[in-house]
C-alpha cells in the first residue's frame, strides 16, 4: 500500500510539473491535456485519473510554483526587527529578482491565470498574501516612525514588485534591441537606489541606523 501511494505521488508530481511547463509556454487554452500527458510520459487516460478537469490541473500547477516562494530567514528577521530601509529594501528587491530567476515559469503562469481564468486573486492571495502583508506592515511601521514618506504601505510594496517585473518584461519585449544587461547584484543595487530615493523623506541613500529607528 505504501509503495502504491508513493508511486501515485510521483506520478502526480510528474503531471503537475509537465502542466506547469506547458501552461507557462502556451497558456491555458492552447495547452492540451494530450500534450501535457505526453510531456509527463503518460497517456491521457492516466492524467484524467488524477485530474478530472483541466482547470484543476492548471491550479495545481500554479500552486506548485507559488508554494516554493518563501521569504528568506534573514529578510524575515530584518522585517520583524524594523531594520533600516537602507538594509531591507535591497533585500526585498533581491528576493523578487531571485524568485523570478529560480522560477521563470511562475510569472507567466500568473499572467495566464489573470487573463484566462477567474479566481486568480484568491489563489495568489492564499499563497503570497502573508509575504505581501509582512512587507507592507514593515513599510507602514517605517512611515509611522518617519523613516520613509507617509505613503500607502501597500502601494510601496506593489511599486517595488511592479517595477522589477516590468523591467523584466521590457527586456523580453525588446528582443534584439540593445538593453544593457545587468547582473543580479547590479540590478538589485539599481532598483534599491531608485526606491530608496523615492521612499526616504530626505532623499538620501545613506543614513545612520539611529535615524531610521
Helices and strands as residue ranges (DSSP letters): H 2-26, H 33-39, H 44-50, H 54-66, H 73-80, H 85-102, H 104-116, H 120-144, H 153-174, H 184-199, H 209-212
